[in-house]
């Protein structure tokens, strides 16, 4: 009961936020995931050709439990109690989410989520955005700002994530640099219909260049320290033929409406 009251109090702090957008996580499942990690010492289970980094403290690893088990995604702290991530990370019916920060690159700080919200326009890959509400505010880490303007093609950008790297490892925060390109109107090879990437940011990585992969979903694409994109998808084999993020600027009103 105490945790349910905390959830309602946190939602109340958002003023005119769309409280109905938040989907509470079942408290027994949240407690079970917390207890397993405490008893087993389990933390986080990488960006292709990326560079390990202790920077970007607002970028967190998300361990998500649903009916099929546990999976890894990435997210970014965008207010003291809210994480921005990809909708497809939680759309399978998340029952518990545990969020891990590494403020000094080594020490692990864990937080439990009590609710999540999926963008109402989400239909993969369109509007692939979700917000995760934490049980308590994060201490000692400044939230990342959000960009209000969609960056143009050719812009150099930084990608950050905890997903699979070129060696097949998971769980280490890595960064990379990509140069944005114009998104194709359609891309049948990856099952993308016309207009599917109209509100996305795209790039293509040649062999040996840096790119996103499994587990990086939900992570940020940063320009000037601000979150411009949220990692959404690409070639399942992480070949670099095409990768894309959901543009934050295109959905800023929805995000901001849940942050006030």
C-alpha positions in Angstrom: 0.0 0.0 0.0 2.8 2.4 0.8 4.3 2.0 -2.6 1.0 2.6 -4.3 0.7 5.8 -2.4 4.2 6.8 -3.5 3.1 6.2 -7.1 0.1 8.4 -6.8 2.1 11.1 -5.1 4.7 11.1 -7.9 2.1 11.3 -10.6 0.5 14.2 -8.7 3.8 16.2 -9.0 3.4 16.4 -12.8 0.6 18.9 -12.6 -1.4 18.6 -15.8 0.3 15.4 -16.8 -1.9 12.7 -18.4 -2.1 10.5 -15.4 -4.1 7.9 -17.4 -1.1 7.3 -19.6 0.8 5.7 -16.7 0.5 2.0 -16.4 1.3 0.8 -12.8 3.6 -2.2 -12.5 2.3 -4.9 -10.2 4.0 -4.5 -6.8 4.6 -8.2 -6.2 6.5 -8.5 -9.5 8.6 -5.4 -8.7 9.5 -6.8 -5.3 10.4 -10.2 -6.7 12.8 -8.7 -9.3 14.4 -6.6 -6.5 14.7 -9.6 -4.2 16.3 -11.8 -6.9 18.9 -9.2 -7.7 19.6 -8.7 -4.0 20.0 -12.4 -3.3 22.0 -13.3 -6.4 24.0 -10.1 -6.7 22.6 -9.8 -10.2 23.0 -6.4 -11.9 23.1 -5.6 -15.5 23.3 -8.8 -17.8 27.2 -2.7 -25.8 27.3 -0.2 -29.1 29.1 -2.0 -31.9 32.8 -1.1 -32.0 32.1 1.3 -29.3 34.4 2.8 -26.6 33.7 2.0 -23.0 32.9 5.2 -21.1 32.2 6.4 -17.6 30.7 9.6 -19.0 27.0 10.2 -19.6 25.9 9.3 -16.0 22.2 9.9 -16.9 22.2 6.9 -19.3 21.0 3.8 -17.5 20.6 0.1 -18.1 17.1 -1.2 -17.8 16.4 -4.9 -16.9 12.9 -5.6 -17.9 10.8 -8.6 -16.9 7.7 -9.8 -18.7 6.0 -13.1 -19.4 8.9 -14.3 -21.6 11.7 -13.6 -19.1 14.2 -10.7 -18.7 15.7 -8.5 -21.3 18.1 -5.5 -21.5 17.4 -2.1 -22.8 18.9 1.4 -22.3 17.3 4.6 -21.2 18.0 8.2 -20.2 17.1 10.1 -17.1 15.1 13.1 -18.3 13.7 14.3 -15.0 14.6 13.3 -11.4 12.1 10.4 -11.5 11.5 9.6 -15.2 13.5 7.6 -17.7 13.0 8.0 -21.5 13.4 4.7 -23.4 11.9 2.8 -26.4 8.3 1.7 -26.4 9.1 -1.7 -27.9 11.2 -2.4 -24.7 8.1 -2.5 -22.5 5.3 -3.1 -25.0 5.4 -6.8 -24.4 3.6 -6.4 -21.1 6.4 -5.4 -18.6 5.7 -6.6 -15.1 8.9 -5.2 -13.4 11.7 -2.9 -14.4 14.9 -2.3 -12.5 17.1 0.6 -13.5 20.9 0.7 -13.0 23.1 3.8 -13.1 26.8 3.9 -12.9 27.5 7.5 -11.7 31.3 7.1 -11.5 31.6 4.4 -14.2 32.0 1.5 -11.6 29.6 1.8 -8.7 26.1 0.5 -9.4 23.0 2.3 -8.1 19.7 0.5 -8.6 16.2 1.9 -8.7 12.8 0.2 -9.2 10.1 1.4 -11.5 6.5 1.7 -10.5 4.8 2.6 -13.8 5.5 3.2 -17.5 3.8 5.1 -20.3 3.8 4.2 -24.0 3.3 6.9 -26.6 -0.3 6.5 -27.8 0.8 6.7 -31.5 3.3 3.8 -31.1 3.2 1.3 -33.9 6.7 0.0 -34.5 8.8 1.7 -35.7 6.6 4.8 -35.5 6.5 6.8 -32.2 8.8 4.2 -30.5 8.9 6.1 -27.2 8.1 5.2 -23.6 8.6 6.8 -20.2 9.4 4.8 -17.0 8.4 6.3 -13.6 10.8 5.5 -10.8 9.7 4.7 -7.2 12.0 7.4 -5.8 13.9 10.3 -7.4 17.5 9.7 -8.6 20.1 11.3 -6.3 23.3 12.9 -7.5 22.7 12.6 -11.3 21.5 15.5 -13.4 18.8 14.7 -16.0 19.7 15.1 -19.6 18.1 17.9 -21.6 15.8 17.2 -24.6 16.3 18.9 -27.9 13.4 20.8 -29.4 14.6 20.8 -33.1 15.1 17.8 -35.3 18.8 17.6 -36.4 19.6 17.7 -40.1 21.3 15.0 -42.1 25.1 15.0 -41.9 25.1 16.0 -38.3 27.6 14.2 -36.1 25.9 12.5 -33.1 26.9 10.4 -30.1 25.2 7.1 -29.4 25.3 5.5 -25.9 24.1 2.1 -24.8 24.6 -1.0 -22.8 23.8 -3.5 -25.6 25.7 -6.1 -27.5 29.2 -5.1 -28.8 31.2 -6.6 -31.7 32.4 -9.4 -29.3 28.9 -10.4 -28.3 29.2 -9.0 -24.8 26.5 -7.2 -22.9 26.3 -4.7 -20.0 29.1 -2.3 -20.5 28.2 1.3 -21.2 29.8 2.2 -24.5 29.6 5.2 -26.8 30.1 5.8 -30.5 29.8 8.5 -33.1 27.6 8.4 -36.1 26.8 10.8 -38.9 23.1 11.2 -39.6 21.7 10.6 -43.1 18.4 11.2 -44.7 15.9 8.5 -43.8 14.6 6.4 -46.7 10.9 6.9 -47.6 10.6 3.1 -47.5 13.0 0.2 -46.9 11.4 -3.2 -47.9 14.5 -5.2 -47.0 13.7 -4.4 -43.3 10.0 -4.5 -43.7 9.6 -0.7 -43.5 6.6 0.7 -45.4 6.4 4.1 -46.9 6.5 6.8 -44.2 7.5 4.5 -41.4 10.6 6.6 -40.6 9.1 10.0 -41.3 9.7 11.0 -37.7 13.0 9.2 -37.2 16.7 9.9 -37.4 18.8 7.6 -39.5 22.3 6.6 -40.3 24.3 3.8 -42.1 27.5 2.3 -40.7 30.1 0.8 -42.9 32.0 -2.3 -41.6 34.2 -1.3 -38.7 32.3 1.8 -37.9 30.3 2.4 -34.7 26.6 1.5 -34.6 23.8 0.3 -32.2 22.8 -3.3 -31.6 20.7 -5.5 -29.3 20.3 -4.0 -25.8 21.0 -0.4 -27.0 17.3 0.0 -27.7 16.0 3.1 -25.8 19.4 4.7 -25.5 20.0 8.3 -26.5 21.4 9.9 -29.6 23.0 13.0 -28.2 23.9 16.3 -29.9 25.5 19.0 -27.9 24.7 17.0 -24.7 20.9 17.0 -25.5 18.8 13.9 -26.3 17.8 14.2 -30.0 16.8 10.6 -30.6 15.9 7.3 -28.9 17.4 4.2 -30.3 14.6 2.2 -32.0 15.8 -0.3 -34.6 18.0 -1.4 -37.5 19.1 -4.6 -39.3 18.6 -7.5 -36.9 22.2 -8.7 -37.6 23.6 -5.3 -36.7 25.2 -5.0 -40.1 24.8 -1.2 -40.3 22.8 -1.3 -43.5 20.3 1.0 -41.8 19.8 2.2 -38.2 17.3 4.6 -36.8 16.2 6.5 -33.7 12.8 8.1 -32.9 13.2 11.8 -33.1 12.6 13.4 -29.7 11.6 16.8 -31.2 8.7 15.2 -33.1 7.1 14.0 -29.9 8.3 16.6 -27.4 4.8 17.8 -26.4 3.9 14.2 -25.3 7.1 13.8 -23.3 6.9 17.2 -21.7 3.3 16.7 -20.8 4.3 13.8 -18.5 7.3 15.6 -17.1 5.8 18.9 -15.8 
